[in-house]
C-alpha cells in the first residue's frame, strides 16, 4: 500500500521529460518569436490573433508546413482545439507525408482523449520519418495507462535505432514504473543514470525506484546527491527520512525528519510521512511523541484507505500493553481492510483480547468480557481452519484463564483437539505438546481418574525425561 501512495506522490513528475525533436526544418528564430507574441493574444483577443496568423501565412508562407504546424501548436497550447485542428488539416493537405504535421494531429487527438487515434498519427509520423523521436516518445506516453506493453515496444524500437540516446532508458524506466514493474524500472533508470546527464528530477525518480525496490542504502545515497543540487527538494528530503529509518540510522533520521517537516512545502505531507516520523521516534524511545505522530498518520487517512496504518499502530500499543487501544485500532484495520479477511487477522485479534484479559491492570468485569470475545474469535478460527491446531489451542488457553482452578474443565475439549492435531505434526513444538498434556493430566487428577492422569504425565516424560512437574505428579499417583 505504501507503494501506492508513493506512486501518487511522484506520478506528477513523470510526464515532463524532454525528448529529442525531429530533424524537420523549423521556423526562423524571429518567426518563432512572432508566433509566440501573436499566441499571447489567443485567450483575450482571439479574432485579432487569427487575423495576424492569417497575415503571417500569406504568400510564400501559405504552404510552409513547419509554419502551419507551429501555429497549430500555438492554438493547441491554449487548448483551442478547433483552431489547432484547422492548421493540422492544412499542413497535412499541403504535405500528407509530413511527420511533424502527423505529430500535431496526434497531439490534438490526445487532447480530445482519443488515444488510439493519436497513436495512429504518431505511427504515421514514424513511418514517414523513422527518426522522428518525438513521435516515439509521445506514442509511448499515450499508451502508458492504456497498454504499457505497447509503450515498451515502441521505446525498444527507438533504443535499437539509437542506442546512443540515454534518454530512451529514462523513458523506459518511467513506463515500467507507472505500470508497477519497479524492478525493470530501476534497471532501466540505472542505465540512464550511468550514461545520461541526470537532473534533480532524475535523482527524485531514481531514489524513489531504489526505495520501492528496497535498496534503501543506495536510495539514500541518490537522494543525497540530488539534495546536493537542490537542498530543499521536498521529495528527496522525504526519501532521505524514510531511507535513514530503513537503514537503522534512526537518530540521524530524526534530524532529517526535523528538516523535512520544517521545509517550505510544510503542508505537503502524507500519512506515510507521519508514520515514518513515528517509527523513528519509537525507535529512539520517544514513545509519547511517537504516538502523536501515529495519530497524525491516522488523521491523514480519514477514509481509511490505508488500514495498514491502524494495524501498525495497534502493534505499538500492544507492546506498550495498552490493550483496549490496540484492540480498537486492530478492529479499525479489519473493518476497512479490502478483500476477504484472512484467518491470521482473526487470530491476532483474538490474541489481543486474550492478552487484555490477562493484563494485571484489567478489572475482573472487563476480564470476563475480554475472555468471552477471545473465545468467540478463536472458535471462528477453528471453524475456518479445522485442521490447524491454533484455534483450538488458544481457545483452550482462553477457557483455562476463565477457569483457573480447572474445576469446570472448560479447556479440556480444546486441549484435546489441539493435542490430537499437534501429535500428527512431525515438527510440533515440544512446549505446546507439554502444555496440552499437563492440563489434561491435572484435569484427570482432579477427577480422580488416576490411570488416565498417568497417561498424560508419562507422555510428558517421553518428551522431556527430566520434567520435574511430571515426575512429581507420577510420584504422587
N, C-alpha and C positions, 0 to 999 in steps of 0.2 A: 504493500500500500504506500509505503514511503516513496517508492519509485514513482508512483502515480503523481503525488503532489510535487515532486521534483520535476517531473515532466512539465507540469503546468507552470512551474516557476520559470523554467528556461525555454519553453517552446516558442515564446515570442522572439527569442534571439536567433532562431534557426532559419529564418526566411530572408535574411538580409545579406547573404553572402554575395560578393561581387562575382562576375563572370567575364570571361574574355569576349569581347564583341566580335561580330563577324567582320571580315575584311572588306565589306562593301564601302564604296566611296561615300563619304559623309559631307554634309553641307559645310561651307567655309565657316571659320570661327565667327566672322562678322554676321553671317546669315543666321547662324545658330543663336547668337545674342539677340538678333532682331526678332526671331521667333519667340524667344523667351519673354521679351518685352511685350509683344502682342498678346502672348498667352496670359500674361498677368491681368489682362482686361476681360478674360473669358467669364469670370464669375460676376463681375459688376457691369460690364458693357459688352455683352455677347455679340450684338449686331455690329458694333464698331470693330471688334476683333475679327469677325467674319469678313468684313469688308477689307481690312488690312491684309488678311491672309489671301484673299482673292487678288488683291493688287500684287502681292508678293509672287503669286504663281502665274502671272501673266506672261505672255510672250514665250521666250525660250525656256522659262521655268515651268511652263504648263505641263510638260511631260517629264519633269525631273522627279523620278521615283523617290529618291532619297529625301527631297523636299516634301513631297506628298506624305511620306511616312513620318517625317519629323513633325509636320503639322498635325497629322493624325495622333501621334503620341502626345502632343501638347493638349489636345482635347481629351484624350484618354486620362492624362494626369489630373484633369479637373472633373473626371467622371462624366464628361459629356459624350456618352457612348454613341448617340445617334450621329453626331458630327464626326466623331472619330471613325465610325464605320463608313461614312461617306468618302473620307480621304483614303481609307484602306481599299475600298472598292475602286476608286480612281487609280490608285497605284497598281492594283492587280490587273485592271483593264489595260493600263499602259504597258505593264510588263508582267504577264501571267506567271513567269518563272522567277519572279523576284523573291529571294529568300527573306529580305527584310520586310517586304510587304506581307508575306505569309506570317511572319512573326507578329506583326502588328495585328493582323486579323485574328491570330490565335490569342493574343492578349485581350482583345475586345471580347472574344467568346468566353474567355476565362472570367473576365469581369462580370459577365452575364451568367456565370456559374455553369457554363456548358463545357465541362471538362473534356468530354470525348471530342467535341467539335474543335476545341482549342488544340488538343494534341494532334488532331488530324492536320491542322495547319502547320504545327511545328514539324511534323514528319515531312510535310511537303517542303518546308524550308530546308531541311537536311537533305532531301532528295535533290533539290536544286543547287544546294551548296553544302557539300559534305563537311566543310569547315565552319559552318555557322554554329559555333559553340553555344551561342545564346539560346538557340532552339533546343539543343540537347538539355541544357540546364532547366529551361522553362518546362519542357516536357516532363523531366524527372520530378520537378517540384509539384507540377499539377497533379501527378498521379500518386504522390506520397500517401495521401489519406484515402485514396481510392483503390489503387493496385500497386503497392510498393515494389512488387517484383518487376513491373514494367519500368519503374524508375531506375532500379538497379541495372536492368538490361540495357537501358539507354546510356547510362553513365559508363557502363562497362565497354560499350561500343566506342564512346568518346575516349576512354582511357587507352583502349587498344590503338586508336588512331593517333592519339597524342600522349604517349606515356610520360613525356617530359612535364606535363601540366599537373603539378601537385594539387591544384585546387579541385581536381576531379575526386581525389581521395577525401578531401574535406567534405565535398558534397555527398559522396557515398556514405561517409560517416553519419551525416545528418539524416539520410534516408533510413539507414539501419536504426538509428536512434529513435526516430519517430515511429518506426514500426515495432519497437520494443526489442530489437535484437542488439542488446548492449555489447555483447562480446565482439560481434563483427563491426559494430560502430567504433568501438575502441581501437580495434586493429586498423581500420581504415584511417581513423583520425591520427593514430600514432604515426602512420606512414606520412601523412601530411605534415605533422609537426616536425618530422625529421628532414623532410625535403623542401617544405614550403617556408614562407615567412609569416609566422603566426602573429596575430594582433591580440588585443585584450580579449575580444570575443572568442577567439580560438582557445585561449587559456581557460576561459569560462567553460566552454563546451568540453574540452578535453579533461579538465579537472572533474567535471560532472560525470563524464563517462567512466573515468577511473574510479570515482566514488561508487557509482552504480555497479561496477564490476568488483567492488570490494578491494580494490587496490589502493587502500587508504593512504599509505605512506607516499606512494607516487602521486596520488591526488593532492596531498598536502604540498608536496614539492612543486607541483604545477601551479596550484593556487598561489603559492608564494611568489613564483616567477611572475605571474600576472599582476599580483599586488605591487611588485616592484615597478610596474608600469603605471598602475592606477591604484594607489594606496587606499582609496575609499570605495573600491568596487564592491557593491553590496553582495552580489552572488559569490564572489571569491572570499569575502570575509565570512560569509555563511559556511561555505565549504571548509574553510580553514578551521572553524569551530567544530564542525562535525568530525573532520578527519583527526583532529587532536584528541577528541574523545575516543574514537575508534582505535587509535594507536596507543591509548593508555596514558597520554600526556595530559592528564586532567587539570593539573594546576595551571599549566600553560594554556589549556583550553578555556579555563575561567577568565584569564586575561584576554584571550581572543573574544570571548563572549561579551566582555565589557566593551571592547572596541566595536563589536558588531552591533550591539544594542544601543550604542551611542553614536552610530553613524548617521549621516544626513537623512537617509531614507528610513527615518525612525518609525514610520507607520507600515512599512512593507514587511510585515512579519507573518509567518505561517505557523501552524501548530507544531511542526517539526522543530522549529527554532526554539520554542519554549521547552519542548520535550528534551532536546539535547542539552539545553541550559540546565534543566532539572537533573539530568543524568550526571552532568559534570559536578553540580553541587552535591548530589547524593554521594558521588564517588569521593568527594573531599569532606564527607561527614557534616555537611551543612544542611541538615535534614529539613529544618523549618523553611529555609529559603527554597530548597528543592521542591517541597510540597506546594509552595506558592507558584512556582513555575509550572508544575504539573497541572495545577488548577487553571492557569492561563492557557495551557495546551488544550485542555478540555473546553474552555470557553471559546477558543479559536475554531472549534468544530461544533457549532451549535446544532447542526443537523445530524450529528453523529455519523458522518460519512466515513470516519476512520475509527471504528470502535476499538481497534487495537490499542488506542491511547488509553482507554479505560482499563483494558486488560493489563497493560504495563504498570499503570499507576496502582492498580489493585495489588500487584505483586509487591510493590514498595510498601504499601500499607500493611500487607501481610507480614513482611519482615519486621515492621515496627510493632506488630501484634495489635494493630488497630483493626480488629476483625470485622466489626459492623461496617466500617467504611470500605474495607476490602471486599466484603460481600456485595455492598451496594454497587460498587464500581464493576465487579465481575458480572453482576446481573445486567448492568447497563451494557456491557460488552456483548453479552449473549442476546439481549433484546434487539440489538441493532446489527448484529453480525449478519452479513449477507449469505444466502445459501443455507444449506442444511447444517444444523448444529451437530458437531462431532461428539462422539461418546466421551472423548477426553475432556471436552468443555464441561459436560455434565459432571464427570468425575471430580474435576478440580473445584467446581462449585460445591459439591458435596463435602469435599475435604475441608473447604473453608468453614462450612457450618460446623463440622466436627471439631475443628481446631478452636472455633469460637466457643463451643460448648466446654472444651477442656481448659480454657483460659481461666486463670485464678481470679481475674477481675470480673468474671461473668456472674451475675446473680443467679440463684437457683431457678427462679421462674423463667429467666431467659435461657438458662441451660436446657431446660426441658423443651423449649420451643426450637432451639437450635438442633437438638438431637432428633426431634421429630422430623424436621426439614431434611436433615442429613440422611435419615433412614429412608425417606421418600425418594430422595435423589439417587441413593445407592441402589434402591430397588429398581429404579428405571435403568440404571447402568447394567444391572444383572439381567434385566429383561431384554435389553438391546444387544447384550453380548453374553449370552448364556454359557458360552464355552470359555469365558475368561474369568479367572478367579477374583479379579479386583473388586467387582461389585459385591460379591458375597463376603469377601474378606473384610472390606470396610463397613459393610452392613453389620458384620459380626462385631467389629470394634465399637461401632456406634451403640449397638444394643448392650454390649458389655459395659460401656460407660453409663448407660441408663440403668443397669442392673449390676452395680459394682460388687455386690456380695455373691453374685451368680446364683442366688437362691431361686430366681424365677427361670433361669436357664434361657433367657431371651436370645442370647447369642448362639446357643447350641446349633440350631439348624443351619445357620450361616457359616459357622466354623466348619461344620461337617461338609457342607457343599464346597467351601473353599479348599479344604484339605483333599477332598476327592479329586479336584482338578489339579491341585499342586502336585499330588503324587504321580500324576501322569506326565509331568514335565521333567525331562532329564536334567534340566538346569535350574530346577526350583530352588529358591532361596532356603537355606537351612534354617535361618532365623524365623521365616514365615511358617515353615512346617512345624517348628518347635512351639511357636505361639499358638497355633491351632491345637496341637496335641496337648499342650499344657492346660489350656482352657478345658478341653474335653476330659482330660484326666482328673482335674479338680472337680468338674461338674459331677462326674460319676462317683467321685469320693463323697461329695455332699449327699448324693442319692443313696449312699451305702452300697453301691454296686461295685464292690472292690475288685472283682475279677475284670470287669470292663475298664475300670480305672487303671489297673496294672497294664493292660494292653497299650494304653497311650504312653505311660511313663517308660515302658520298655522300648517303644518306638523312638522316644527321645534319646535313650541311651545308645540305640543303634546309630543315631546320627552324631551324638556327642557323648561318648562314654564317660566323660568327666563332669557331666551336667549335675551340679550339686542338688538342685531342686528335685530332679527326677530320682536321684539316689536316696535322698531323704524321704521322698514320698513312698518309695518302694519299701524302705526300711519300716516305715510306719504302718504299711499294709501287711 
